[in-house]
Amino acid sequence: LGFARPQRPWRWTLLVCAFVPVARLAAAFLLRQYTERAEIWESLLAFLPGVVGAYSGHFLRNLAQRIFLDEG
């Protein structure tokens, strides 16, 4: 998503990664699945690869534009 829309990659991190803990909490409360408190905190670690992926796509898109589109 950072490659598709490189303007603000932090948006994609929040949009995608915010639903991981929400889904974990929904499974705990709505589906009555057993979950420990540590598992909910561990689901917040999804922000780390989300940030790396969004900003990697952002930088790769900018690099591709510089290489292929700015050939004056």
PDB file of N, CA, C and O in Angstrom:
ATOM      1  N   LEU A   1       0.816  -1.199   0.000  1.00  0.00           N
ATOM      2  CA  LEU A   1       0.000   0.000   0.000  1.00  0.00           C
ATOM      3  C   LEU A   1       0.858   1.261   0.000  1.00  0.00           C
ATOM      4  O   LEU A   1       0.466   2.285  -0.559  1.00  0.00           O
ATOM      5  N   GLY A   2       2.008   1.184   0.617  1.00  0.00           N
ATOM      6  CA  GLY A   2       2.918   2.314   0.576  1.00  0.00           C
ATOM      7  C   GLY A   2       3.440   2.559  -0.829  1.00  0.00           C
ATOM      8  O   GLY A   2       3.767   3.692  -1.181  1.00  0.00           O
ATOM      9  N   PHE A   3       3.521   1.508  -1.633  1.00  0.00           N
ATOM     10  CA  PHE A   3       3.953   1.655  -3.022  1.00  0.00           C
ATOM     11  C   PHE A   3       2.824   2.221  -3.879  1.00  0.00           C
ATOM     12  O   PHE A   3       3.068   3.018  -4.785  1.00  0.00           O
ATOM     13  N   ALA A   4       1.594   1.811  -3.596  1.00  0.00           N
ATOM     14  CA  ALA A   4       0.459   2.270  -4.396  1.00  0.00           C
ATOM     15  C   ALA A   4       0.125   3.739  -4.137  1.00  0.00           C
ATOM     16  O   ALA A   4      -0.178   4.485  -5.068  1.00  0.00           O
ATOM     17  N   ARG A   5       0.182   4.145  -2.884  1.00  0.00           N
ATOM     18  CA  ARG A   5      -0.103   5.530  -2.500  1.00  0.00           C
ATOM     19  C   ARG A   5       1.004   6.027  -1.577  1.00  0.00           C
ATOM     20  O   ARG A   5       0.862   5.947  -0.357  1.00  0.00           O
ATOM     21  N   PRO A   6       2.102   6.538  -2.132  1.00  0.00           N
ATOM     22  CA  PRO A   6       3.260   6.869  -1.299  1.00  0.00           C
ATOM     23  C   PRO A   6       3.191   8.223  -0.596  1.00  0.00           C
ATOM     24  O   PRO A   6       4.164   8.609   0.052  1.00  0.00           O
ATOM     25  N   GLN A   7       2.095   8.952  -0.694  1.00  0.00           N
ATOM     26  CA  GLN A   7       2.056  10.294  -0.130  1.00  0.00           C
ATOM     27  C   GLN A   7       2.185  10.276   1.397  1.00  0.00           C
ATOM     28  O   GLN A   7       2.997  11.017   1.951  1.00  0.00           O
ATOM     29  N   ARG A   8       1.425   9.469   2.060  1.00  0.00           N
ATOM     30  CA  ARG A   8       1.445   9.411   3.524  1.00  0.00           C
ATOM     31  C   ARG A   8       1.435   7.945   3.989  1.00  0.00           C
ATOM     32  O   ARG A   8       0.371   7.396   4.278  1.00  0.00           O
ATOM     33  N   PRO A   9       2.593   7.326   4.060  1.00  0.00           N
ATOM     34  CA  PRO A   9       2.621   5.896   4.401  1.00  0.00           C
ATOM     35  C   PRO A   9       2.192   5.597   5.832  1.00  0.00           C
ATOM     36  O   PRO A   9       1.809   4.464   6.124  1.00  0.00           O
ATOM     37  N   TRP A  10       2.241   6.561   6.719  1.00  0.00           N
ATOM     38  CA  TRP A  10       1.824   6.309   8.089  1.00  0.00           C
ATOM     39  C   TRP A  10       0.333   5.990   8.162  1.00  0.00           C
ATOM     40  O   TRP A  10      -0.112   5.293   9.074  1.00  0.00           O
ATOM     41  N   ARG A  11      -0.449   6.506   7.189  1.00  0.00           N
ATOM     42  CA  ARG A  11      -1.887   6.193   7.168  1.00  0.00           C
ATOM     43  C   ARG A  11      -2.128   4.717   6.982  1.00  0.00           C
ATOM     44  O   ARG A  11      -2.993   4.132   7.633  1.00  0.00           O
ATOM     45  N   TRP A  12      -1.355   4.108   6.084  1.00  0.00           N
ATOM     46  CA  TRP A  12      -1.556   2.691   5.802  1.00  0.00           C
ATOM     47  C   TRP A  12      -1.177   1.846   7.008  1.00  0.00           C
ATOM     48  O   TRP A  12      -1.815   0.831   7.288  1.00  0.00           O
ATOM     49  N   THR A  13      -0.144   2.265   7.717  1.00  0.00           N
ATOM     50  CA  THR A  13       0.245   1.535   8.917  1.00  0.00           C
ATOM     51  C   THR A  13      -0.886   1.550   9.934  1.00  0.00           C
ATOM     52  O   THR A  13      -1.240   0.510  10.490  1.00  0.00           O
ATOM     53  N   LEU A  14      -1.444   2.707  10.175  1.00  0.00           N
ATOM     54  CA  LEU A  14      -2.532   2.800  11.144  1.00  0.00           C
ATOM     55  C   LEU A  14      -3.776   2.061  10.673  1.00  0.00           C
ATOM     56  O   LEU A  14      -4.436   1.378  11.456  1.00  0.00           O
ATOM     57  N   LEU A  15      -4.089   2.200   9.401  1.00  0.00           N
ATOM     58  CA  LEU A  15      -5.305   1.584   8.882  1.00  0.00           C
ATOM     59  C   LEU A  15      -5.246   0.064   8.934  1.00  0.00           C
ATOM     60  O   LEU A  15      -6.191  -0.583   9.385  1.00  0.00           O
ATOM     61  N   VAL A  16      -4.151  -0.496   8.479  1.00  0.00           N
ATOM     62  CA  VAL A  16      -4.035  -1.951   8.410  1.00  0.00           C
ATOM     63  C   VAL A  16      -3.733  -2.562   9.776  1.00  0.00           C
ATOM     64  O   VAL A  16      -4.371  -3.534  10.179  1.00  0.00           O
ATOM     65  N   CYS A  17      -2.772  -1.997  10.478  1.00  0.00           N
ATOM     66  CA  CYS A  17      -2.304  -2.611  11.714  1.00  0.00           C
ATOM     67  C   CYS A  17      -3.228  -2.375  12.893  1.00  0.00           C
ATOM     68  O   CYS A  17      -3.155  -3.105  13.881  1.00  0.00           O
ATOM     69  N   ALA A  18      -4.080  -1.391  12.818  1.00  0.00           N
ATOM     70  CA  ALA A  18      -5.004  -1.156  13.922  1.00  0.00           C
ATOM     71  C   ALA A  18      -6.032  -2.271  14.031  1.00  0.00           C
ATOM     72  O   ALA A  18      -6.584  -2.499  15.107  1.00  0.00           O
ATOM     73  N   PHE A  19      -6.294  -2.958  12.945  1.00  0.00           N
ATOM     74  CA  PHE A  19      -7.317  -3.997  12.982  1.00  0.00           C
ATOM     75  C   PHE A  19      -6.818  -5.322  13.535  1.00  0.00           C
ATOM     76  O   PHE A  19      -7.631  -6.200  13.827  1.00  0.00           O
ATOM     77  N   VAL A  20      -5.527  -5.496  13.686  1.00  0.00           N
ATOM     78  CA  VAL A  20      -5.008  -6.741  14.247  1.00  0.00           C
ATOM     79  C   VAL A  20      -5.387  -6.868  15.721  1.00  0.00           C
ATOM     80  O   VAL A  20      -5.952  -7.895  16.097  1.00  0.00           O
ATOM     81  N   PRO A  21      -5.108  -5.883  16.574  1.00  0.00           N
ATOM     82  CA  PRO A  21      -5.564  -6.007  17.962  1.00  0.00           C
ATOM     83  C   PRO A  21      -7.080  -5.975  18.092  1.00  0.00           C
ATOM     84  O   PRO A  21      -7.644  -6.615  18.980  1.00  0.00           O
ATOM     85  N   VAL A  22      -7.743  -5.230  17.206  1.00  0.00           N
ATOM     86  CA  VAL A  22      -9.208  -5.188  17.253  1.00  0.00           C
ATOM     87  C   VAL A  22      -9.788  -6.568  16.947  1.00  0.00           C
ATOM     88  O   VAL A  22     -10.732  -7.006  17.603  1.00  0.00           O
ATOM     89  N   ALA A  23      -9.230  -7.246  15.960  1.00  0.00           N
ATOM     90  CA  ALA A  23      -9.703  -8.591  15.629  1.00  0.00           C
ATOM     91  C   ALA A  23      -9.421  -9.572  16.770  1.00  0.00           C
ATOM     92  O   ALA A  23     -10.222 -10.466  17.044  1.00  0.00           O
ATOM     93  N   ARG A  24      -8.290  -9.397  17.421  1.00  0.00           N
ATOM     94  CA  ARG A  24      -7.957 -10.264  18.555  1.00  0.00           C
ATOM     95  C   ARG A  24      -8.918 -10.038  19.713  1.00  0.00           C
ATOM     96  O   ARG A  24      -9.370 -10.994  20.343  1.00  0.00           O
ATOM     97  N   LEU A  25      -9.229  -8.785  19.993  1.00  0.00           N
ATOM     98  CA  LEU A  25     -10.192  -8.484  21.055  1.00  0.00           C
ATOM     99  C   LEU A  25     -11.601  -8.945  20.687  1.00  0.00           C
ATOM    100  O   LEU A  25     -12.347  -9.411  21.549  1.00  0.00           O
ATOM    101  N   ALA A  26     -11.966  -8.818  19.419  1.00  0.00           N
ATOM    102  CA  ALA A  26     -13.283  -9.283  18.983  1.00  0.00           C
ATOM    103  C   ALA A  26     -13.403 -10.795  19.133  1.00  0.00           C
ATOM    104  O   ALA A  26     -14.450 -11.306  19.530  1.00  0.00           O
ATOM    105  N   ALA A  27     -12.326 -11.506  18.814  1.00  0.00           N
ATOM    106  CA  ALA A  27     -12.348 -12.956  18.997  1.00  0.00           C
ATOM    107  C   ALA A  27     -12.471 -13.309  20.473  1.00  0.00           C
ATOM    108  O   ALA A  27     -13.130 -14.287  20.825  1.00  0.00           O
ATOM    109  N   ALA A  28     -11.851 -12.531  21.323  1.00  0.00           N
ATOM    110  CA  ALA A  28     -11.914 -12.809  22.754  1.00  0.00           C
ATOM    111  C   ALA A  28     -13.307 -12.560  23.314  1.00  0.00           C
ATOM    112  O   ALA A  28     -13.816 -13.369  24.090  1.00  0.00           O
ATOM    113  N   PHE A  29     -13.930 -11.441  22.924  1.00  0.00           N
ATOM    114  CA  PHE A  29     -15.211 -11.078  23.523  1.00  0.00           C
ATOM    115  C   PHE A  29     -16.418 -11.647  22.789  1.00  0.00           C
ATOM    116  O   PHE A  29     -17.354 -12.131  23.426  1.00  0.00           O
ATOM    117  N   LEU A  30     -16.413 -11.597  21.480  1.00  0.00           N
ATOM    118  CA  LEU A  30     -17.585 -12.021  20.725  1.00  0.00           C
ATOM    119  C   LEU A  30     -17.636 -13.529  20.505  1.00  0.00           C
ATOM    120  O   LEU A  30     -18.702 -14.137  20.605  1.00  0.00           O
ATOM    121  N   LEU A  31     -16.501 -14.127  20.210  1.00  0.00           N
ATOM    122  CA  LEU A  31     -16.472 -15.559  19.926  1.00  0.00           C
ATOM    123  C   LEU A  31     -16.134 -16.393  21.150  1.00  0.00           C
ATOM    124  O   LEU A  31     -16.117 -17.622  21.091  1.00  0.00           O
ATOM    125  N   ARG A  32     -15.868 -15.721  22.251  1.00  0.00           N
ATOM    126  CA  ARG A  32     -15.541 -16.367  23.528  1.00  0.00           C
ATOM    127  C   ARG A  32     -14.341 -17.300  23.411  1.00  0.00           C
ATOM    128  O   ARG A  32     -14.302 -18.362  24.033  1.00  0.00           O
ATOM    129  N   GLN A  33     -13.364 -16.890  22.607  1.00  0.00           N
ATOM    130  CA  GLN A  33     -12.135 -17.668  22.515  1.00  0.00           C
ATOM    131  C   GLN A  33     -11.218 -17.264  23.657  1.00  0.00           C
ATOM    132  O   GLN A  33     -11.123 -16.092  24.023  1.00  0.00           O
ATOM    133  N   TYR A  34     -10.557 -18.252  24.203  1.00  0.00           N
ATOM    134  CA  TYR A  34      -9.645 -17.984  25.303  1.00  0.00           C
ATOM    135  C   TYR A  34      -8.455 -17.194  24.787  1.00  0.00           C
ATOM    136  O   TYR A  34      -7.826 -17.570  23.798  1.00  0.00           O
ATOM    137  N   THR A  35      -8.160 -16.121  25.450  1.00  0.00           N
ATOM    138  CA  THR A  35      -7.007 -15.322  25.093  1.00  0.00           C
ATOM    139  C   THR A  35      -6.377 -14.776  26.367  1.00  0.00           C
ATOM    140  O   THR A  35      -7.063 -14.436  27.331  1.00  0.00           O
ATOM    141  N   GLU A  36      -5.080 -14.703  26.342  1.00  0.00           N
ATOM    142  CA  GLU A  36      -4.376 -14.134  27.481  1.00  0.00           C
ATOM    143  C   GLU A  36      -4.074 -12.670  27.200  1.00  0.00           C
ATOM    144  O   GLU A  36      -4.059 -12.241  26.046  1.00  0.00           O
ATOM    145  N   ARG A  37      -3.839 -11.925  28.233  1.00  0.00           N
ATOM    146  CA  ARG A  37      -3.549 -10.509  28.084  1.00  0.00           C
ATOM    147  C   ARG A  37      -2.276 -10.295  27.253  1.00  0.00           C
ATOM    148  O   ARG A  37      -2.184  -9.343  26.478  1.00  0.00           O
ATOM    149  N   ALA A  38      -1.322 -11.171  27.421  1.00  0.00           N
ATOM    150  CA  ALA A  38      -0.069 -11.043  26.668  1.00  0.00           C
ATOM    151  C   ALA A  38      -0.299 -11.207  25.162  1.00  0.00           C
ATOM    152  O   ALA A  38       0.400 -10.581  24.365  1.00  0.00           O
ATOM    153  N   GLU A  39      -1.254 -12.028  24.765  1.00  0.00           N
ATOM    154  CA  GLU A  39      -1.534 -12.213  23.345  1.00  0.00           C
ATOM    155  C   GLU A  39      -2.096 -10.949  22.711  1.00  0.00           C
ATOM    156  O   GLU A  39      -1.832 -10.670  21.542  1.00  0.00           O
ATOM    157  N   ILE A  40      -2.857 -10.198  23.462  1.00  0.00           N
ATOM    158  CA  ILE A  40      -3.384  -8.942  22.947  1.00  0.00           C
ATOM    159  C   ILE A  40      -2.250  -7.941  22.782  1.00  0.00           C
ATOM    160  O   ILE A  40      -2.198  -7.228  21.780  1.00  0.00           O
ATOM    161  N   TRP A  41      -1.348  -7.879  23.742  1.00  0.00           N
ATOM    162  CA  TRP A  41      -0.195  -6.978  23.627  1.00  0.00           C
ATOM    163  C   TRP A  41       0.732  -7.426  22.498  1.00  0.00           C
ATOM    164  O   TRP A  41       1.331  -6.592  21.820  1.00  0.00           O
ATOM    165  N   GLU A  42       0.853  -8.732  22.295  1.00  0.00           N
ATOM    166  CA  GLU A  42       1.684  -9.231  21.205  1.00  0.00           C
ATOM    167  C   GLU A  42       1.104  -8.859  19.842  1.00  0.00           C
ATOM    168  O   GLU A  42       1.848  -8.663  18.880  1.00  0.00           O
ATOM    169  N   SER A  43      -0.193  -8.763  19.762  1.00  0.00           N
ATOM    170  CA  SER A  43      -0.793  -8.389  18.484  1.00  0.00           C
ATOM    171  C   SER A  43      -0.460  -6.945  18.117  1.00  0.00           C
ATOM    172  O   SER A  43      -0.541  -6.568  16.948  1.00  0.00           O
ATOM    173  N   LEU A  44      -0.089  -6.140  19.100  1.00  0.00           N
ATOM    174  CA  LEU A  44       0.343  -4.780  18.798  1.00  0.00           C
ATOM    175  C   LEU A  44       1.691  -4.756  18.090  1.00  0.00           C
ATOM    176  O   LEU A  44       2.056  -3.744  17.492  1.00  0.00           O
ATOM    177  N   LEU A  45       2.432  -5.856  18.150  1.00  0.00           N
ATOM    178  CA  LEU A  45       3.705  -5.934  17.438  1.00  0.00           C
ATOM    179  C   LEU A  45       3.516  -5.967  15.921  1.00  0.00           C
ATOM    180  O   LEU A  45       4.494  -5.880  15.178  1.00  0.00           O
ATOM    181  N   ALA A  46       2.286  -6.090  15.456  1.00  0.00           N
ATOM    182  CA  ALA A  46       2.022  -6.037  14.016  1.00  0.00           C
ATOM    183  C   ALA A  46       2.349  -4.657  13.454  1.00  0.00           C
ATOM    184  O   ALA A  46       2.491  -4.504  12.241  1.00  0.00           O
ATOM    185  N   PHE A  47       2.470  -3.658  14.316  1.00  0.00           N
ATOM    186  CA  PHE A  47       2.839  -2.335  13.843  1.00  0.00           C
ATOM    187  C   PHE A  47       4.258  -2.306  13.300  1.00  0.00           C
ATOM    188  O   PHE A  47       4.546  -1.533  12.386  1.00  0.00           O
ATOM    189  N   LEU A  48       5.147  -3.124  13.834  1.00  0.00           N
ATOM    190  CA  LEU A  48       6.543  -3.102  13.386  1.00  0.00           C
ATOM    191  C   LEU A  48       6.694  -3.495  11.916  1.00  0.00           C
ATOM    192  O   LEU A  48       7.254  -2.711  11.150  1.00  0.00           O
ATOM    193  N   PRO A  49       6.224  -4.668  11.485  1.00  0.00           N
ATOM    194  CA  PRO A  49       6.339  -4.958  10.053  1.00  0.00           C
ATOM    195  C   PRO A  49       5.426  -4.079   9.204  1.00  0.00           C
ATOM    196  O   PRO A  49       5.693  -3.878   8.020  1.00  0.00           O
ATOM    197  N   GLY A  50       4.357  -3.555   9.792  1.00  0.00           N
ATOM    198  CA  GLY A  50       3.498  -2.638   9.043  1.00  0.00           C
ATOM    199  C   GLY A  50       4.205  -1.339   8.711  1.00  0.00           C
ATOM    200  O   GLY A  50       4.089  -0.826   7.599  1.00  0.00           O
ATOM    201  N   VAL A  51       4.938  -0.811   9.678  1.00  0.00           N
ATOM    202  CA  VAL A  51       5.695   0.413   9.453  1.00  0.00           C
ATOM    203  C   VAL A  51       6.790   0.171   8.426  1.00  0.00           C
ATOM    204  O   VAL A  51       6.985   0.976   7.515  1.00  0.00           O
ATOM    205  N   VAL A  52       7.503  -0.940   8.577  1.00  0.00           N
ATOM    206  CA  VAL A  52       8.586  -1.264   7.640  1.00  0.00           C
ATOM    207  C   VAL A  52       8.030  -1.439   6.228  1.00  0.00           C
ATOM    208  O   VAL A  52       8.618  -0.936   5.271  1.00  0.00           O
ATOM    209  N   GLY A  53       6.923  -2.132   6.087  1.00  0.00           N
ATOM    210  CA  GLY A  53       6.340  -2.356   4.766  1.00  0.00           C
ATOM    211  C   GLY A  53       5.822  -1.084   4.122  1.00  0.00           C
ATOM    212  O   GLY A  53       6.037  -0.859   2.930  1.00  0.00           O
ATOM    213  N   ALA A  54       5.148  -0.254   4.890  1.00  0.00           N
ATOM    214  CA  ALA A  54       4.591   0.981   4.329  1.00  0.00           C
ATOM    215  C   ALA A  54       5.696   1.933   3.891  1.00  0.00           C
ATOM    216  O   ALA A  54       5.632   2.509   2.805  1.00  0.00           O
ATOM    217  N   TYR A  55       6.698   2.095   4.730  1.00  0.00           N
ATOM    218  CA  TYR A  55       7.768   3.024   4.370  1.00  0.00           C
ATOM    219  C   TYR A  55       8.699   2.440   3.309  1.00  0.00           C
ATOM    220  O   TYR A  55       9.274   3.195   2.526  1.00  0.00           O
ATOM    221  N   SER A  56       8.860   1.130   3.264  1.00  0.00           N
ATOM    222  CA  SER A  56       9.649   0.526   2.182  1.00  0.00           C
ATOM    223  C   SER A  56       8.964   0.749   0.846  1.00  0.00           C
ATOM    224  O   SER A  56       9.620   1.101  -0.135  1.00  0.00           O
ATOM    225  N   GLY A  57       7.656   0.551   0.794  1.00  0.00           N
ATOM    226  CA  GLY A  57       6.916   0.827  -0.431  1.00  0.00           C
ATOM    227  C   GLY A  57       6.992   2.279  -0.826  1.00  0.00           C
ATOM    228  O   GLY A  57       7.110   2.600  -2.008  1.00  0.00           O
ATOM    229  N   HIS A  58       6.925   3.160   0.152  1.00  0.00           N
ATOM    230  CA  HIS A  58       7.035   4.595  -0.105  1.00  0.00           C
ATOM    231  C   HIS A  58       8.379   4.942  -0.736  1.00  0.00           C
ATOM    232  O   HIS A  58       8.434   5.650  -1.742  1.00  0.00           O
ATOM    233  N   PHE A  59       9.459   4.443  -0.145  1.00  0.00           N
ATOM    234  CA  PHE A  59      10.786   4.766  -0.660  1.00  0.00           C
ATOM    235  C   PHE A  59      11.061   4.083  -2.000  1.00  0.00           C
ATOM    236  O   PHE A  59      11.725   4.666  -2.858  1.00  0.00           O
ATOM    237  N   LEU A  60      10.567   2.870  -2.194  1.00  0.00           N
ATOM    238  CA  LEU A  60      10.758   2.198  -3.478  1.00  0.00           C
ATOM    239  C   LEU A  60       9.989   2.899  -4.593  1.00  0.00           C
ATOM    240  O   LEU A  60      10.474   2.990  -5.721  1.00  0.00           O
ATOM    241  N   ARG A  61       8.806   3.387  -4.287  1.00  0.00           N
ATOM    242  CA  ARG A  61       8.030   4.110  -5.295  1.00  0.00           C
ATOM    243  C   ARG A  61       8.747   5.398  -5.693  1.00  0.00           C
ATOM    244  O   ARG A  61       8.833   5.729  -6.876  1.00  0.00           O
ATOM    245  N   ASN A  62       9.260   6.123  -4.695  1.00  0.00           N
ATOM    246  CA  ASN A  62       9.997   7.354  -5.008  1.00  0.00           C
ATOM    247  C   ASN A  62      11.253   7.051  -5.806  1.00  0.00           C
ATOM    248  O   ASN A  62      11.599   7.799  -6.721  1.00  0.00           O
ATOM    249  N   LEU A  63      11.932   5.980  -5.478  1.00  0.00           N
ATOM    250  CA  LEU A  63      13.133   5.589  -6.214  1.00  0.00           C
ATOM    251  C   LEU A  63      12.785   5.207  -7.649  1.00  0.00           C
ATOM    252  O   LEU A  63      13.485   5.599  -8.582  1.00  0.00           O
ATOM    253  N   ALA A  64      11.718   4.452  -7.828  1.00  0.00           N
ATOM    254  CA  ALA A  64      11.295   4.053  -9.173  1.00  0.00           C
ATOM    255  C   ALA A  64      10.900   5.268 -10.004  1.00  0.00           C
ATOM    256  O   ALA A  64      11.192   5.326 -11.198  1.00  0.00           O
ATOM    257  N   GLN A  65      10.250   6.218  -9.390  1.00  0.00           N
ATOM    258  CA  GLN A  65       9.880   7.429 -10.133  1.00  0.00           C
ATOM    259  C   GLN A  65      11.120   8.220 -10.539  1.00  0.00           C
ATOM    260  O   GLN A  65      11.168   8.772 -11.638  1.00  0.00           O
ATOM    261  N   ARG A  66      12.106   8.280  -9.678  1.00  0.00           N
ATOM    262  CA  ARG A  66      13.331   9.001 -10.024  1.00  0.00           C
ATOM    263  C   ARG A  66      14.089   8.313 -11.142  1.00  0.00           C
ATOM    264  O   ARG A  66      14.653   8.976 -12.013  1.00  0.00           O
ATOM    265  N   ILE A  67      14.107   6.986 -11.126  1.00  0.00           N
ATOM    266  CA  ILE A  67      14.873   6.258 -12.123  1.00  0.00           C
ATOM    267  C   ILE A  67      14.181   6.253 -13.479  1.00  0.00           C
ATOM    268  O   ILE A  67      14.815   6.517 -14.501  1.00  0.00           O
ATOM    269  N   PHE A  68      12.876   5.953 -13.496  1.00  0.00           N
ATOM    270  CA  PHE A  68      12.196   5.708 -14.760  1.00  0.00           C
ATOM    271  C   PHE A  68      11.444   6.915 -15.321  1.00  0.00           C
ATOM    272  O   PHE A  68      11.284   7.014 -16.538  1.00  0.00           O
ATOM    273  N   LEU A  69      10.986   7.820 -14.488  1.00  0.00           N
ATOM    274  CA  LEU A  69      10.170   8.924 -14.992  1.00  0.00           C
ATOM    275  C   LEU A  69      10.919  10.236 -15.149  1.00  0.00           C
ATOM    276  O   LEU A  69      10.484  11.099 -15.910  1.00  0.00           O
ATOM    277  N   ASP A  70      12.007  10.405 -14.466  1.00  0.00           N
ATOM    278  CA  ASP A  70      12.758  11.667 -14.540  1.00  0.00           C
ATOM    279  C   ASP A  70      13.949  11.575 -15.473  1.00  0.00           C
ATOM    280  O   ASP A  70      15.025  12.087 -15.166  1.00  0.00           O
ATOM    281  N   GLU A  71      13.763  10.932 -16.599  1.00  0.00           N
ATOM    282  CA  GLU A  71      14.865  10.759 -17.541  1.00  0.00           C
ATOM    283  C   GLU A  71      14.896  11.891 -18.572  1.00  0.00           C
ATOM    284  O   GLU A  71      15.154  11.587 -19.736  1.00  0.00           O
ATOM    285  N   GLY A  72      14.672  13.084 -18.272  1.00  0.00           N
ATOM    286  CA  GLY A  72      14.631  14.254 -19.112  1.00  0.00           C
ATOM    287  C   GLY A  72      15.275  14.170 -20.390  1.00  0.00           C
ATOM    288  O   GLY A  72      15.271  15.139 -21.148  1.00  0.00           O
TER     289      GLY A  72
END
